[in-house]
Amino acid sequence: MEKKMHYYVHADRFYLPKAVEEGGYLEITDGKFGAYYPENARPEGEIVDYTGYELAPGYVDTHIHGSVKEDVMKSDWAGIDKLSKALLGAGVTSWLPTTVTASSEQLTAVCQMFADHEGQEAGARIQGIHFEGPFFTEEHAGAENPKYMLDPNREDLDRWLEASKGMLKKIALAPERPGTTDFIRYAASRGVMIALGHSSASYDEAKAAAQAGAEIFTHTFNGMPDFSHNQPNIANAAMALDNMDNELIADGHHVAIPAIKALIAAKGVEHIVLITDCMEAGMMPDGDYMLGELPVYVKDGMARLKDGDNLAGSVLELKNGVKNLVDWGLVTKQEAIQMATYNAARSHHLLDQCGQIAPGLPADFLVLNSDLTLEKTYLSGEIRWEE
């Protein structure tokens, strides 16, 4: 049961799903959003005054492996709960815990752990499990372990869905793997969305996967060949296919600013989903860490494999990815926030749970300074993190 409460929040600006409103009052009732009232219609009741600040929905990180020395693949439930609470300081109020390529048995065990503790997290809400792999291609393994890579098959998916009690919501795969289009159609029938990445696929292979039902590209431009002007590949497909969404890591290391600008121009703001791909070194000092079974070192804001020096996830906080896009002059504040909230939720079929300030949804929201730095994070209408 949510704690009984009723109050209104006053702020300089509200990032609502249909429009940005200047000034006004937002109703919070028993941990859920109520109505918005304009500045000239002050309601009767308790007013929490955030004059000088802006209100946005809590951010939604749909691709994150860990942070604060915790990792989805190796942490116990206490560690996952610690991670969920730490994410509130990154502005994240909903997330998809993300695995790496591993054995089917390891992945099954992860599914069971999350299913056994469903709904018990004390911080950012777990909205489902995201498998990054194991159906990838070795050539673009990146920081994924190639020894566990294999072709997609229904048997593994059925096992994972049973173990997770339906919490498995998303699988990333390489579309050139044999049997991919049939697998995508089957996954869709079981309520699992498909992302495309860590792949050497041609444009036609990526398009076939999209036509079969794949919905999003995994950390666009990373884990795939460079865009080609005369031998189109999966990177070209990420730019050119209609009505496909694109994950983007906006840390200044994974994708160069001109490439981000080109992607936004090609796809439109509405199809960019900001993610972090953060690993256990997030919010931690430079040094040695692990990503799955692979040793990683972190220096100067980058996580790299010790063997091969590939980028190994990121140490990005989503609040900083949002701010980066605005500071780089690529988008407006409204557009950057949309990429980390509404777009993330809409692309993952979660708009009835998170990603927008809308009546009846959990009152998970952020109090932001005008430069998008985070002041406070609310969960169910209560302050759960503050600067």
KEKE-3310 file (N, C-alpha, C; in steps of 0.2 Angstrom, whole numbers, plus 5000, padded with zeros to 4 digits):
npx = (5004:5003:5009:4997:4994:4993:4996:5002:5014:5023:5032:5044:5044:5036:5039:5029:5020:5014:5016:5027:5025:5025:5027:5015:5005:5007:4998:4999:4994:4992:5005:5004:5003:4993:4982:4987:4988:4987:4997:4989:4979:4979:4978:4968:4976:4990:5005:5020:5034:5044:5049:5060:5065:5064:5053:5053:5049:5055:5070:5073:5082:5086:5096:5108:5121:5127:5133:5141:5150:5142:5135:5124:5126:5133:5130:5122:5105:5104:5115:5109:5098:5105:5111:5099:5095:5105:5104:5095:5101:5107:5096:5088:5073:5067:5072:5080:5088:5103:5110:5126:5134:5134:5134:5120:5115:5120:5113:5100:5100:5102:5089:5081:5084:5080:5066:5063:5063:5054:5048:5053:5063:5070:5073:5076:5064:5062:5059:5059:5069:5084:5092:5108:5114:5115:5116:5125:5138:5155:5164:5161:5161:5165:5165:5159:5158:5165:5165:5153:5144:5131:5118:5102:5088:5073:5071:5080:5075:5062:5066:5072:5061:5052:5060:5062:5049:5042:5048:5058:5061:5067:5079:5095:5102:5112:5108:5112:5114:5110:5093:5087:5076:5064:5066:5064:5051:5045:5049:5042:5029:5029:5030:5042:5054:5065:5081:5094:5111:5129:5135:5139:5131:5123:5115:5103:5101:5099:5088:5079:5077:5071:5059:5054:5051:5060:5064:5073:5089:5104:5115:5118:5130:5140:5148:5147:5150:5158:5148:5144:5146:5144:5143:5131:5127:5123:5125:5121:5108:5103:5103:5094:5082:5064:5054:5061:5069:5083:5096:5107:5123:5128:5141:5152:5162:5159:5152:5155:5152:5148:5143:5133:5125:5122:5114:5103:5098:5094:5085:5076:5072:5062:5065:5076:5084:5090:5103:5114:5123:5131:5143:5150:5159:5153:5150:5161:5179:5193:5201:5203:5191:5177:5168:5156:5164:5176:5191:5193:5198:5197:5198:5200:5186:5182:5179:5188:5192:5205:5212:5214:5208:5196:5181:5172:5157:5151:5154:5144:5132:5114:5108:5119:5121:5109:5111:5123:5120:5112:5122:5131:5125:5116:5102:5087:5082:5070:5069:5080:5077:5065:5071:5076:5066:5051:5053:5061:5052:5041:5047:5049:5038:5032:5025:5013:5018:5029:5040:5033:5024:5009:4992:4988:4999:5014:5021:5035:5048:5059:5068:5075:5088:5090:5100:5100:5106:5104:5093:5084:5077:5062:5052:5037:5031:5038:5053:5068:5081:5093:5103)
npy = (4994:5011:5025:5036:5052:5069:5082:5097:5101:5115:5123:5130:5125:5112:5096:5089:5075:5079:5093:5106:5114:5131:5136:5133:5119:5103:5089:5077:5062:5050:5044:5044:5052:5066:5078:5092:5109:5125:5140:5151:5145:5141:5128:5123:5118:5108:5115:5111:5120:5123:5134:5141:5129:5115:5102:5085:5069:5054:5047:5033:5019:5008:5000:4994:4988:4988:4997:5006:4996:4985:4972:4965:4952:4946:4950:4947:4947:4958:4966:4970:4977:4987:4994:4998:5008:5017:5021:5031:5042:5045:5050:5040:5031:5020:5005:4993:4979:4973:4959:4951:4942:4925:4908:4898:4892:4901:4913:4908:4907:4920:4925:4918:4923:4937:4934:4928:4939:4949:4965:4969:4978:4993:5005:5012:5007:4990:4986:4974:4962:4963:4954:4956:4948:4930:4928:4933:4939:4934:4942:4955:4956:4965:4969:4958:4940:4929:4915:4910:4913:4909:4902:4908:4901:4893:4885:4889:4902:4899:4892:4903:4912:4905:4903:4916:4920:4927:4939:4942:4954:4958:4955:4956:4953:4946:4949:4941:4928:4911:4906:4917:4926:4918:4916:4929:4931:4922:4926:4938:4933:4929:4940:4946:4958:4962:4967:4974:4970:4970:4964:4959:4961:4963:4976:4971:4960:4965:4973:4962:4956:4967:4968:4956:4959:4965:4978:4989:4996:4991:5000:5011:5011:5006:4991:4986:4986:5001:5014:5012:5019:5012:4999:4994:4991:4985:4996:5006:5002:5005:5019:5021:5013:5014:5019:5012:5011:5018:5015:5025:5029:5043:5048:5055:5047:5034:5037:5049:5067:5073:5061:5058:5069:5067:5055:5059:5068:5059:5050:5057:5065:5058:5044:5041:5033:5036:5028:5021:5009:5006:4999:4990:4999:5012:5027:5026:5026:5028:5013:4995:4983:4972:4965:4955:4940:4946:4956:4973:4990:5006:5023:5040:5042:5032:5015:5001:4985:4975:4966:4968:4981:4986:4996:4994:4994:5007:5021:5030:5041:5042:5055:5063:5060:5065:5079:5081:5080:5092:5102:5100:5106:5100:5096:5102:5105:5099:5090:5081:5077:5070:5059:5051:5048:5047:5042:5031:5023:5022:5015:5003:4997:5002:5013:5013:5012:5020:5034:5046:5060:5058:5056:5045:5037:5030:5042:5047:5057:5070:5084:5097:5108:5123:5121:5107:5100:5088:5090:5084:5068:5060:5046:5037:5049:5053:5061:5053:5054:5067:5082)
npz = (5000:4996:5004:5012:5005:5000:4990:4981:4969:4965:4952:4941:4928:4919:4913:4903:4895:4883:4881:4886:4901:4907:4923:4936:4944:4951:4955:4968:4973:4985:4982:4968:4952:4949:4943:4932:4935:4929:4931:4934:4941:4955:4966:4981:4996:5002:4997:4989:4987:4973:4966:4955:4950:4939:4934:4930:4922:4931:4925:4913:4912:4901:4898:4906:4916:4928:4943:4956:4961:4960:4950:4938:4934:4944:4957:4972:4979:4988:4984:4971:4976:4983:4971:4965:4973:4973:4960:4960:4963:4951:4944:4939:4939:4935:4928:4917:4922:4915:4907:4902:4889:4892:4899:4896:4908:4918:4914:4916:4930:4934:4930:4939:4951:4950:4948:4960:4969:4964:4963:4975:4976:4983:4978:4962:4951:4945:4929:4921:4914:4904:4891:4885:4873:4873:4859:4848:4836:4834:4829:4831:4845:4855:4872:4875:4880:4868:4869:4874:4864:4853:4841:4840:4849:4853:4864:4874:4876:4881:4893:4900:4901:4909:4921:4924:4927:4918:4918:4909:4896:4885:4872:4865:4849:4836:4819:4808:4813:4810:4809:4814:4810:4812:4826:4831:4828:4836:4848:4849:4850:4863:4870:4871:4867:4853:4851:4840:4838:4841:4830:4813:4802:4786:4777:4772:4780:4792:4790:4787:4799:4806:4799:4803:4816:4825:4836:4840:4840:4847:4857:4847:4833:4841:4843:4830:4812:4804:4797:4779:4763:4751:4753:4761:4778:4795:4802:4793:4792:4804:4803:4793:4792:4794:4808:4818:4833:4842:4853:4862:4868:4877:4881:4876:4873:4867:4855:4843:4843:4831:4824:4832:4830:4817:4817:4825:4816:4806:4811:4819:4834:4841:4840:4847:4860:4875:4884:4897:4897:4908:4918:4933:4938:4938:4946:4954:4959:4947:4941:4943:4937:4934:4920:4918:4915:4911:4913:4917:4915:4922:4917:4915:4913:4905:4902:4899:4891:4898:4890:4874:4874:4870:4872:4886:4891:4900:4911:4914:4920:4919:4920:4917:4904:4898:4900:4894:4880:4878:4882:4872:4862:4854:4855:4862:4879:4882:4872:4875:4888:4884:4877:4887:4895:4890:4877:4880:4888:4880:4869:4875:4878:4890:4894:4902:4915:4918:4913:4910:4915:4921:4924:4937:4936:4944:4955:4951:4950:4945:4952:4945:4942:4931:4923:4921:4930:4944:4957:4967:4969:4967:4972:4971:4975:4986:4993:4989:4986:4987:4983)
capx = (5000:5006:5008:4992:4997:4990:4999:5004:5021:5024:5039:5045:5043:5035:5040:5023:5021:5011:5019:5031:5021:5029:5024:5009:5005:5006:4994:5002:4989:4994:5010:5003:5002:4986:4981:4991:4985:4991:5000:4983:4973:4982:4973:4968:4979:4997:5009:5027:5036:5050:5051:5067:5067:5060:5051:5053:5048:5061:5073:5072:5088:5084:5102:5113:5124:5129:5136:5143:5153:5137:5134:5118:5128:5137:5128:5116:5099:5106:5118:5105:5094:5109:5111:5093:5094:5111:5102:5091:5106:5108:5090:5085:5068:5065:5077:5080:5094:5105:5115:5131:5134:5136:5131:5113:5114:5121:5108:5094:5101:5100:5082:5078:5086:5075:5059:5062:5063:5051:5044:5056:5068:5069:5075:5073:5059:5064:5053:5060:5076:5087:5098:5112:5117:5121:5115:5129:5143:5161:5168:5159:5160:5166:5166:5155:5163:5163:5165:5146:5140:5127:5112:5096:5084:5067:5072:5083:5070:5057:5068:5073:5055:5050:5064:5061:5042:5040:5052:5063:5057:5071:5085:5098:5105:5115:5103:5115:5114:5105:5086:5085:5069:5059:5066:5061:5043:5043:5050:5037:5023:5030:5031:5049:5056:5072:5086:5100:5118:5135:5134:5142:5125:5122:5109:5097:5100:5096:5081:5074:5076:5067:5053:5051:5048:5065:5062:5078:5097:5108:5120:5119:5136:5145:5147:5145:5155:5156:5143:5147:5142:5143:5142:5127:5128:5119:5125:5117:5101:5101:5101:5089:5076:5059:5050:5065:5072:5090:5099:5113:5127:5130:5146:5157:5168:5157:5150:5158:5147:5145:5139:5126:5121:5119:5109:5097:5095:5092:5080:5072:5072:5057:5067:5083:5083:5097:5105:5121:5127:5135:5145:5150:5163:5149:5150:5167:5185:5197:5204:5202:5185:5176:5162:5155:5171:5182:5194:5192:5201:5193:5203:5198:5179:5181:5180:5191:5195:5212:5214:5211:5207:5189:5177:5168:5152:5153:5153:5140:5125:5110:5107:5124:5120:5104:5114:5128:5117:5111:5128:5134:5121:5113:5095:5084:5081:5064:5071:5085:5073:5061:5075:5078:5060:5045:5055:5063:5047:5037:5050:5050:5031:5031:5022:5008:5022:5034:5042:5029:5020:5003:4988:4988:5006:5018:5024:5042:5050:5065:5068:5081:5090:5089:5105:5098:5109:5099:5093:5080:5073:5056:5049:5030:5029:5042:5060:5072:5088:5094:5110)
capy = (5000:5017:5030:5041:5059:5073:5089:5100:5104:5121:5124:5135:5122:5105:5092:5084:5072:5083:5099:5109:5120:5135:5137:5129:5115:5096:5086:5071:5059:5043:5041:5044:5059:5068:5083:5098:5115:5131:5145:5155:5141:5138:5124:5123:5112:5109:5116:5110:5125:5122:5140:5141:5123:5112:5095:5080:5062:5050:5044:5026:5017:5002:4996:4995:4982:4989:5003:5006:4990:4980:4969:4961:4945:4942:4953:4944:4952:4964:4970:4973:4982:4993:4997:5001:5014:5021:5024:5037:5048:5046:5052:5035:5029:5014:5002:4986:4976:4970:4954:4950:4935:4920:4902:4898:4891:4907:4917:4906:4908:4927:4925:4915:4928:4942:4932:4927:4945:4953:4970:4970:4983:4998:5011:5013:5001:4985:4985:4969:4960:4964:4950:4958:4942:4927:4927:4938:4937:4935:4948:4962:4954:4970:4967:4952:4934:4925:4908:4908:4915:4904:4904:4909:4895:4893:4881:4893:4907:4896:4891:4909:4915:4901:4905:4923:4921:4932:4946:4944:4958:4961:4951:4959:4948:4948:4947:4937:4922:4907:4905:4924:4929:4914:4917:4935:4931:4918:4930:4943:4930:4927:4946:4948:4963:4961:4973:4971:4973:4966:4961:4960:4960:4967:4980:4967:4955:4969:4974:4956:4956:4972:4966:4951:4962:4968:4985:4994:4995:4991:5005:5012:5012:5002:4984:4985:4990:5008:5016:5012:5022:5008:4992:4995:4986:4986:5003:5010:5001:5009:5026:5022:5010:5018:5017:5008:5015:5018:5016:5029:5031:5050:5050:5058:5042:5029:5040:5056:5071:5073:5055:5059:5074:5064:5050:5062:5071:5054:5046:5061:5065:5053:5038:5040:5031:5037:5023:5021:5004:5007:4993:4991:5005:5018:5031:5023:5029:5024:5007:4988:4981:4966:4965:4948:4937:4950:4961:4980:4995:5012:5029:5046:5042:5026:5008:4997:4978:4974:4962:4971:4988:4988:4999:4989:4997:5014:5023:5036:5041:5044:5062:5066:5059:5070:5085:5081:5082:5099:5106:5100:5110:5095:5096:5106:5102:5095:5084:5077:5073:5065:5053:5047:5046:5045:5037:5024:5019:5020:5010:4996:4996:5003:5020:5013:5011:5025:5038:5052:5063:5057:5054:5038:5033:5032:5049:5046:5063:5074:5091:5099:5115:5125:5118:5100:5096:5085:5092:5079:5062:5057:5040:5037:5055:5055:5062:5047:5056:5074:5084)
capz = (5000:4995:5010:5011:5004:4995:4990:4975:4968:4961:4949:4935:4922:4920:4906:4902:4888:4877:4880:4892:4904:4911:4930:4937:4950:4949:4960:4970:4978:4987:4978:4961:4949:4948:4938:4932:4935:4926:4936:4937:4944:4961:4969:4988:4999:5003:4991:4990:4982:4970:4962:4953:4948:4934:4936:4924:4924:4932:4919:4912:4909:4898:4896:4912:4919:4935:4946:4963:4962:4959:4943:4937:4933:4950:4963:4975:4979:4992:4979:4966:4979:4983:4965:4963:4977:4970:4953:4961:4962:4943:4941:4936:4944:4932:4924:4915:4923:4909:4908:4897:4886:4897:4898:4897:4915:4922:4913:4920:4937:4935:4929:4945:4957:4949:4949:4967:4972:4960:4967:4982:4976:4987:4974:4955:4949:4940:4924:4917:4913:4897:4890:4880:4871:4870:4852:4845:4832:4838:4826:4835:4852:4860:4878:4877:4879:4863:4870:4875:4859:4849:4837:4844:4849:4857:4870:4879:4878:4885:4899:4903:4903:4915:4926:4926:4928:4913:4919:4903:4892:4879:4870:4860:4845:4829:4814:4804:4815:4807:4812:4818:4809:4815:4833:4832:4828:4841:4854:4850:4852:4870:4874:4872:4862:4851:4849:4835:4839:4842:4823:4806:4798:4780:4778:4771:4785:4798:4787:4787:4806:4808:4796:4807:4822:4829:4837:4842:4839:4853:4858:4840:4831:4844:4842:4823:4807:4803:4791:4773:4758:4745:4755:4767:4784:4800:4804:4788:4794:4810:4801:4787:4793:4797:4814:4822:4838:4842:4859:4861:4874:4876:4886:4873:4871:4863:4849:4842:4843:4824:4823:4836:4827:4811:4819:4827:4810:4801:4814:4823:4842:4844:4840:4851:4867:4879:4889:4899:4896:4913:4922:4940:4940:4939:4953:4958:4957:4942:4944:4940:4938:4930:4916:4917:4917:4908:4917:4914:4919:4921:4917:4912:4911:4900:4904:4893:4892:4899:4884:4868:4875:4868:4876:4890:4894:4902:4918:4913:4924:4914:4921:4913:4896:4896:4901:4888:4873:4878:4883:4866:4857:4849:4856:4868:4886:4882:4868:4879:4893:4881:4875:4893:4898:4886:4872:4883:4890:4874:4865:4878:4880:4898:4896:4908:4921:4919:4908:4909:4921:4918:4930:4939:4936:4950:4956:4951:4946:4946:4953:4941:4940:4924:4918:4921:4936:4948:4964:4971:4965:4971:4971:4974:4979:4992:4992:4990:4985:4986:4982)
cpx = (5004:5004:5002:4995:4993:4993:5000:5011:5020:5031:5038:5043:5041:5035:5035:5023:5018:5014:5023:5027:5026:5025:5018:5010:5003:5003:4998:4997:4991:4999:5010:5002:4995:4986:4986:4987:4989:4992:4994:4978:4976:4977:4973:4971:4986:5001:5017:5030:5043:5051:5058:5069:5062:5058:5050:5052:5055:5064:5073:5078:5087:5090:5107:5115:5125:5131:5138:5146:5148:5136:5128:5120:5131:5134:5122:5110:5101:5110:5114:5100:5098:5110:5105:5092:5099:5108:5098:5095:5108:5102:5086:5080:5065:5071:5076:5087:5097:5111:5121:5130:5137:5133:5124:5111:5115:5115:5101:5094:5099:5092:5078:5078:5081:5068:5058:5061:5059:5047:5047:5061:5066:5070:5072:5069:5062:5058:5054:5067:5078:5093:5102:5117:5113:5121:5119:5135:5150:5165:5167:5157:5161:5168:5162:5160:5161:5162:5158:5142:5137:5121:5106:5091:5078:5068:5075:5078:5065:5059:5069:5066:5052:5053:5063:5053:5039:5043:5056:5059:5061:5077:5088:5102:5108:5110:5105:5115:5108:5098:5084:5078:5064:5060:5063:5054:5041:5043:5044:5031:5023:5031:5038:5051:5063:5075:5091:5106:5123:5135:5138:5137:5126:5116:5103:5096:5097:5089:5076:5073:5071:5060:5050:5049:5053:5063:5067:5085:5100:5114:5122:5127:5142:5143:5145:5150:5153:5152:5147:5143:5140:5142:5138:5127:5123:5119:5121:5109:5099:5100:5095:5082:5070:5056:5054:5068:5079:5093:5105:5116:5130:5135:5152:5163:5165:5155:5152:5152:5144:5141:5133:5122:5118:5114:5103:5094:5091:5085:5075:5073:5068:5060:5074:5081:5090:5098:5112:5125:5132:5137:5147:5155:5159:5149:5156:5173:5188:5200:5202:5195:5184:5169:5161:5162:5177:5184:5194:5196:5198:5198:5200:5190:5178:5183:5182:5193:5203:5215:5211:5210:5201:5186:5173:5163:5154:5152:5148:5134:5121:5108:5113:5124:5115:5107:5119:5125:5115:5117:5132:5131:5117:5105:5093:5083:5075:5066:5075:5081:5068:5065:5076:5072:5054:5048:5057:5057:5042:5040:5050:5043:5029:5028:5016:5012:5026:5035:5038:5026:5013:4998:4987:4994:5009:5021:5032:5045:5056:5064:5075:5082:5090:5094:5105:5102:5103:5099:5089:5077:5068:5054:5042:5029:5033:5050:5064:5079:5088:5101:5112)
cpy = (5006:5022:5035:5048:5063:5080:5091:5102:5110:5122:5128:5132:5114:5101:5087:5081:5075:5090:5101:5114:5124:5137:5132:5124:5108:5093:5079:5068:5052:5040:5041:5051:5060:5073:5089:5104:5121:5136:5149:5152:5138:5134:5125:5117:5113:5110:5115:5115:5124:5128:5140:5135:5120:5104:5091:5073:5059:5047:5036:5023:5009:4997:4998:4989:4982:4996:5002:4999:4984:4978:4964:4954:4942:4945:4948:4949:4958:4969:4974:4978:4988:4997:5001:5008:5019:5025:5030:5043:5050:5049:5047:5032:5022:5011:4995:4983:4972:4965:4955:4943:4931:4914:4902:4896:4897:4912:4915:4907:4916:4928:4923:4920:4934:4940:4931:4933:4951:4958:4972:4975:4989:5005:5011:5006:4997:4984:4979:4967:4960:4959:4953:4952:4936:4926:4932:4935:4939:4941:4954:4960:4960:4968:4961:4945:4930:4918:4906:4910:4909:4906:4904:4903:4896:4890:4885:4899:4905:4895:4898:4912:4911:4903:4912:4925:4927:4939:4947:4947:4960:4957:4955:4953:4951:4945:4942:4929:4917:4906:4912:4926:4925:4915:4923:4935:4927:4922:4935:4940:4929:4934:4948:4952:4961:4967:4970:4975:4968:4961:4963:4960:4965:4971:4976:4962:4959:4971:4968:4955:4961:4970:4960:4953:4965:4975:4991:4991:4996:4996:5007:5014:5009:4995:4982:4988:4997:5008:5015:5015:5018:5001:4992:4989:4988:4993:5008:5009:5005:5016:5026:5018:5014:5015:5012:5013:5014:5019:5020:5030:5038:5052:5053:5053:5037:5031:5047:5060:5072:5067:5055:5063:5071:5059:5053:5065:5065:5051:5051:5060:5059:5046:5036:5039:5032:5031:5025:5016:5003:5000:4995:4997:5012:5021:5028:5026:5025:5018:5001:4986:4975:4968:4958:4944:4940:4955:4968:4985:5002:5018:5034:5045:5036:5020:5004:4990:4979:4971:4964:4978:4991:4992:4994:4992:5004:5015:5029:5035:5045:5052:5066:5066:5064:5077:5086:5083:5089:5104:5106:5103:5106:5095:5101:5102:5097:5089:5079:5073:5068:5058:5048:5045:5043:5040:5031:5020:5017:5014:5003:4994:4997:5010:5019:5012:5017:5030:5044:5054:5063:5054:5047:5034:5035:5039:5049:5052:5066:5081:5093:5106:5117:5123:5110:5096:5094:5088:5087:5074:5060:5050:5039:5043:5057:5056:5056:5049:5064:5076:5087)
cpz = (5000:5002:5008:5011:4999:4995:4982:4974:4963:4959:4943:4929:4923:4913:4906:4896:4882:4875:4887:4894:4908:4917:4930:4944:4948:4955:4961:4975:4979:4983:4971:4958:4948:4942:4938:4931:4933:4932:4939:4940:4950:4965:4977:4991:5000:4997:4993:4984:4979:4965:4961:4950:4942:4936:4929:4927:4926:4926:4919:4909:4907:4896:4901:4915:4926:4937:4953:4965:4962:4952:4943:4937:4939:4956:4966:4976:4983:4988:4974:4970:4981:4977:4963:4967:4975:4964:4954:4961:4955:4940:4938:4941:4941:4928:4922:4917:4917:4910:4902:4894:4891:4895:4899:4905:4919:4921:4916:4927:4939:4935:4936:4951:4956:4951:4956:4971:4969:4965:4974:4982:4980:4984:4967:4954:4944:4935:4920:4916:4905:4896:4884:4878:4874:4862:4847:4840:4835:4835:4829:4842:4857:4867:4880:4876:4874:4864:4872:4869:4855:4845:4842:4844:4854:4864:4876:4881:4882:4892:4903:4905:4909:4921:4929:4928:4924:4913:4913:4898:4885:4879:4865:4856:4839:4824:4809:4806:4812:4812:4816:4817:4812:4823:4835:4832:4834:4848:4855:4852:4860:4874:4875:4866:4860:4849:4845:4837:4840:4836:4818:4801:4792:4782:4777:4776:4791:4796:4788:4795:4809:4805:4800:4814:4827:4830:4838:4841:4845:4852:4850:4838:4835:4844:4835:4818:4806:4797:4785:4768:4752:4747:4762:4772:4789:4803:4800:4790:4800:4809:4797:4788:4796:4803:4818:4827:4839:4849:4857:4868:4873:4881:4883:4871:4866:4856:4848:4841:4836:4822:4826:4832:4820:4812:4821:4821:4806:4805:4817:4830:4844:4844:4843:4858:4871:4884:4892:4897:4902:4916:4929:4942:4940:4946:4957:4955:4951:4945:4940:4942:4934:4926:4914:4920:4914:4912:4913:4918:4917:4922:4913:4909:4906:4903:4898:4895:4893:4893:4878:4868:4872:4873:4880:4894:4895:4909:4919:4918:4919:4914:4917:4906:4894:4895:4895:4882:4873:4878:4876:4860:4852:4849:4861:4874:4885:4878:4872:4884:4890:4879:4881:4897:4894:4881:4875:4885:4884:4870:4868:4881:4888:4899:4901:4914:4923:4913:4906:4915:4918:4924:4931:4939:4942:4950:4956:4947:4949:4947:4950:4941:4933:4920:4918:4926:4940:4955:4969:4966:4970:4968:4974:4978:4985:4990:4994:4989:4984:4986:4989)
residu = (MET:GLU:LYS:LYS:MET:HIS:TYR:TYR:VAL:HIS:ALA:ASP:ARG:PHE:TYR:LEU:PRO:LYS:ALA:VAL:GLU:GLU:GLY:GLY:TYR:LEU:GLU:ILE:THR:ASP:GLY:LYS:PHE:GLY:ALA:TYR:TYR:PRO:GLU:ASN:ALA:ARG:PRO:GLU:GLY:GLU:ILE:VAL:ASP:TYR:THR:GLY:TYR:GLU:LEU:ALA:PRO:GLY:TYR:VAL:ASP:THR:HIS:ILE:HIS:GLY:SER:VAL:LYS:GLU:ASP:VAL:MET:LYS:SER:ASP:TRP:ALA:GLY:ILE:ASP:LYS:LEU:SER:LYS:ALA:LEU:LEU:GLY:ALA:GLY:VAL:THR:SER:TRP:LEU:PRO:THR:THR:VAL:THR:ALA:SER:SER:GLU:GLN:LEU:THR:ALA:VAL:CYS:GLN:MET:PHE:ALA:ASP:HIS:GLU:GLY:GLN:GLU:ALA:GLY:ALA:ARG:ILE:GLN:GLY:ILE:HIS:PHE:GLU:GLY:PRO:PHE:PHE:THR:GLU:GLU:HIS:ALA:GLY:ALA:GLU:ASN:PRO:LYS:TYR:MET:LEU:ASP:PRO:ASN:ARG:GLU:ASP:LEU:ASP:ARG:TRP:LEU:GLU:ALA:SER:LYS:GLY:MET:LEU:LYS:LYS:ILE:ALA:LEU:ALA:PRO:GLU:ARG:PRO:GLY:THR:THR:ASP:PHE:ILE:ARG:TYR:ALA:ALA:SER:ARG:GLY:VAL:MET:ILE:ALA:LEU:GLY:HIS:SER:SER:ALA:SER:TYR:ASP:GLU:ALA:LYS:ALA:ALA:ALA:GLN:ALA:GLY:ALA:GLU:ILE:PHE:THR:HIS:THR:PHE:ASN:GLY:MET:PRO:ASP:PHE:SER:HIS:ASN:GLN:PRO:ASN:ILE:ALA:ASN:ALA:ALA:MET:ALA:LEU:ASP:ASN:MET:ASP:ASN:GLU:LEU:ILE:ALA:ASP:GLY:HIS:HIS:VAL:ALA:ILE:PRO:ALA:ILE:LYS:ALA:LEU:ILE:ALA:ALA:LYS:GLY:VAL:GLU:HIS:ILE:VAL:LEU:ILE:THR:ASP:CYS:MET:GLU:ALA:GLY:MET:MET:PRO:ASP:GLY:ASP:TYR:MET:LEU:GLY:GLU:LEU:PRO:VAL:TYR:VAL:LYS:ASP:GLY:MET:ALA:ARG:LEU:LYS:ASP:GLY:ASP:ASN:LEU:ALA:GLY:SER:VAL:LEU:GLU:LEU:LYS:ASN:GLY:VAL:LYS:ASN:LEU:VAL:ASP:TRP:GLY:LEU:VAL:THR:LYS:GLN:GLU:ALA:ILE:GLN:MET:ALA:THR:TYR:ASN:ALA:ALA:ARG:SER:HIS:HIS:LEU:LEU:ASP:GLN:CYS:GLY:GLN:ILE:ALA:PRO:GLY:LEU:PRO:ALA:ASP:PHE:LEU:VAL:LEU:ASN:SER:ASP:LEU:THR:LEU:GLU:LYS:THR:TYR:LEU:SER:GLY:GLU:ILE:ARG:TRP:GLU:GLU)
# end
